[in-house]
Amino acid sequence: MQYPDRFSNLSLMAIPLDGRSCVFRNEFLLADNLDEAGSAVDLTADPGAKPFITSPYPFKIQFWMAMLCLGGRMRVQLNLFEYELGENDVLIIEEGSIGQARSISADCRLVVIASSSPHFVPEASTREAISIRRFLSASPLIRLAPADVEETLGLYRLMRRKIQQSGYRYTREALRGYMQVLFCNCCQLASAHAEAPQAAAGGRQEELFGRFMELLKEHYTRERSIAFYAGKLCITPKYLSQSVCHASGRRAGEWIRDYVILEAKALLKSRKYTVQQVSEMLHFPNQSFFGAYFRKSAGCSPRAYQMHG
């Protein structure tokens, strides 16, 4: 059975920076919480704020997004990793990520660039670009130098101006051009990290861990066997487990389990589906098997988590 709308998704139009939102055709959004003087508007003060700011439950993010922090602090969980943004940090979030904004300080100053359309996210097939995209997938939080922050803000303001320019016929093309510059800047920043020398053994294990995580993100809703991922990587399950543990401090089976449980929690808290349906979506043989798998990790039954969490 197919479930096309599986989550209470965070859609592009749900970003709660309404007073400063600037939208192009509901597929490209610029937003910030800066007042005219550049100070922060407190995102925690509005009791009617939308759940993007803080949420006790994970949600699926249905667009590509970059968040630039200009001051204050914001703590975010993205997939199974937690990140804390401070001044001059940028967090790049891939479409399809499961996220949760855990906390945000009253003085947090944020700039957001987001798109639900692939037209605005430059694609490149060169080996270097693929390597950098892999790096960003594994390490999406980047600290910018002050000059890079100023250039990024300059491009952000230019994009806002184009969207707001009345009668301008080439807004899409202009936005794509500005995004190409931002993408190239991102490649430049990431390349220094991607090209950093590593010890041969450690480098091999880090590479295997990165490839394992890429495969896991693609297959975890169907495949929970270490042997499946080892086969994809043309290595033995034992070597994969050793490499993942050495690189991350956690076993491969733990990564697999936690991705499955994270997806299960997001599905259950959407309250769109029964426990049986969630079990089917995650390709468990039956509801009882899913319940035992979930209880072992979460400490409660799927039904109890759905109702009370």
N, C-alpha and C positions, 0 to 999 in steps of 0.2 A: 504494500500500500504506500502511496506517495503522500507526503505532507509538505507541500510547497512553501507554506508560510509557517516555519517551525517555531519561531521565537516571537516574543514581544520585542521586536527589533528596535534598535536605535537607528531611526531613519535620519536622513540628512536634515529634514525640516524640524527635527526634534531638538536640535542644539539650542539650549535656552539662553542665548545671548541676543535676545530679540531686538533690544534697543539699538544695537550696533550691527545687526546682521545685514549682509549685502549679498543678494542671491541672483544668480543668472540661470533662468529657465529651470529652476528647481533641481539642478544637477551640479551646480558649482556654488560654494558658499564661502564667504569671508565673514569673520565675526571677531569681536574683541569685547572686553569689558572696561575699556579706557574712557575716561571722561575727556572733556575738551583740553584739560591741562595735562592729560596723559597719566593721571592717577587712576587707581583701581576703583571700580564700582563693586561693592561687596556682593559677591555671588551667593553668599550664605544668608543674607538678610531677608530675602523674599520667601515667605512661608509657602508661596505657591510655585516655587521653582520646580522645573521639570526634573525628572530623575537622572538626567545625565550628570548632574553635579555630584551627588552622592547617592548611592543605592546600596542596600544591604544584600542585593542579589546580582549575580552576573547577567550580562545581556550581550546579544550579538550585535556587532557594529557592521552595518551594511554599506559602508563607503570607506574610501581612503581618506586619511586625515593626518595633518601635522599640527601639533600644538606647541607653540613657542611661549615659554614662560619668561616674562620680563622682570619678575620680582615676586616675593612671597613663596609659598610652597604648595605643591599639589601632589598627593599620593595616589597612584593608579596601579591597579592590577590588570595585566594584559596577558591573556592566556594563563600560563602558570607562573608568571614572573611579576614581581612587584617593582615599581619604579617610583622614585621621588623626584619631581621636577623642582628645580630652584632657578635662580636668576640665570638667564642666557642658555637654558636647556631647551632642546626641541625633542619631542617625542613623535616618532613616525609610526602610524598605526595602519596596518594592512586591512583591506576589506575582508570581512569574514572572521576577524578576531573576536574573541569573547573577552569583554572588558568589564571593569568595575572601578568607578571613581570613589576611592575610599574616604578621602578627606581633602579639604581645600581651605587655605587660610584666608582670612578676611581681606588681607592686602595682596592676594594673588592677582597678578596682572597677566592676562592670557590673550594671545592672538591665535586664531584658528583658521586654517585653510583646509577645506574639505571638498571632495568631489565624489559623486556617485556614478560618474561616467568615465569610461576608460579613455575618452578623447583628451582629457586634461592631464593624464598621468603619462609622461613620456615613456616610451618603450625603446629599449635598445637590446640588440642581440649579440653584441660583442662579448668576448670572454671577460673583459674587465668589468663591463656593466653588470653581467650576470654575477660575477664574484662580489661586486659591491652590493647588489640587491640581496645576495645571500647574507652578507655581513649585516645589513640593516635589518633583515628578518630576525637574525640572532641577537643583535644589539641595537634596538631601535632608539635608544636614548643617546643623544649627542650633545656635548657642551660646545657652544659657539663662542668664538672670540668676539669682543665688542664690535670690531669692524664688520664681522659677518652678520651680527645682529642688526646693525644699522642698514646694511645692504638688503637684508631680508625684509626689514620694515619698509624700506624704500620701495621694493617690488610689491609688497602688500598694498601700500598706498596707491601705487600706479594701477594695480588691478581693481581696487575699489573705484578709482576714478573712471576707469573704462566701463565698468558695469553701470555706473551712475550717469555716464555721459549720454545725454538724450540724442537720439537719431544716429548714433554711431553704428555702422553696419557690420563691422568686423570684430565684434567683441569676442566671439569664440576664438578667432585666430590670434587676437592679441593676448588673450588669457593663456592660450597654448604656448605662445612665445615666452611669456614671463615664467610659466611653469617649467619650460625647457631650461631657462637660466637657473632656476632654483634647483632643478634636478642635477644639472652640471655642477653647481656649487656643492650639493650634497655628495656627489661622486668624489669631488676633490677632497672634501673633509674626511670621507670614509676611506679613501684609498691609502692614507697614511697608516690607518689601523689594519686594513686588509693586507698590506704589504709588509707589515712588521715581521722581522725574522723570528722563527720559533725553533726550539729544539726539534730534531727530526721525529723522535718518538712522540713527544707531546703534541707536535703539529699534526701528526697522523691521527692521533686520538681525538683532537679537537675537530679535525675535518670530518671524521666518522660521526662524531656527536652531532655536528651541524647537519650532515646529510640524513642522519637518523631522525632528527627533529623535523626536517622538511618532509620526509616520508610520513612521519607520525601525523603531522597536521593534515596530510592528504588522506590518510587511510584509517585514522583511529576510530571512526564510527563503525567500521566493518571488521577491522583486524586488531586482535588483542594478543596475538602470539609473537613472542620475540623471534621465533624461527621465521616468521613471514618477513620481518624487517631485515633480518640477517641474510635471508635469501635474496632480497632486493639489492643488498649491498655486496653480495657474493663473498660473504665471510661466514664463519661459524657463529651460532648463537652465543657460545661461550666467549669468543673474542669480542663480539658486539657488547655483551654485558660488561666485560672487563673495561673496554674502551669508554663506554658511556659513564661507568662509575668513576673511572679515573678522571675524565674530563669535567664531570658535573657534580661528583660526590653523591649521586643518586643512581639507583639501579634502573636499567631500561624498563623493567616491569613496572616500576613505580611511576615513571613518566607516562607509560601507556595507561595505567590505571587512573592517574590523576586527570589526564585529558578526557577520558571517558566520563569520569565523575563530574568534571566541570561542565561538560556538554549536557549531561543528565540533569544537573541542577538548574541550568538555564532553561531547559525544556520543561522541567517540572514547575518552575516558578512562573513560566508564562501562563500557566493554568489553562492552556488551550487543549491539553491532551490528558488522557488517563495514564495511569502507570503502565497499563498494558500497551498503549500506543507508544509511549516513550521506549519501552522495552523493544518494540518492533523497529523503531527508528534507529536504535543502536545495535540492531541485529543480534540480540540475545536469543537463545533457543526458546526461552519461555519466560513468563513473568516471574516465576519463582527463582530462577537462576539470576535474573536481573536484581531481584530484591535482595538476595544473599550477597551479591557482588557489591551493591550499593551500601548495604548495612555495614559490611566489613570495613569500608572506607569512611563513610559518613557518620556511623554510629547510631543511625536511626533508619527506619524503613523509608522507601521512596514516598509513600503516602504521607507519613508523618512530616517529612521534610517539605512536601508540597503544601501541606495545610498550615504548618507552624514554623518550619525552617529554624 
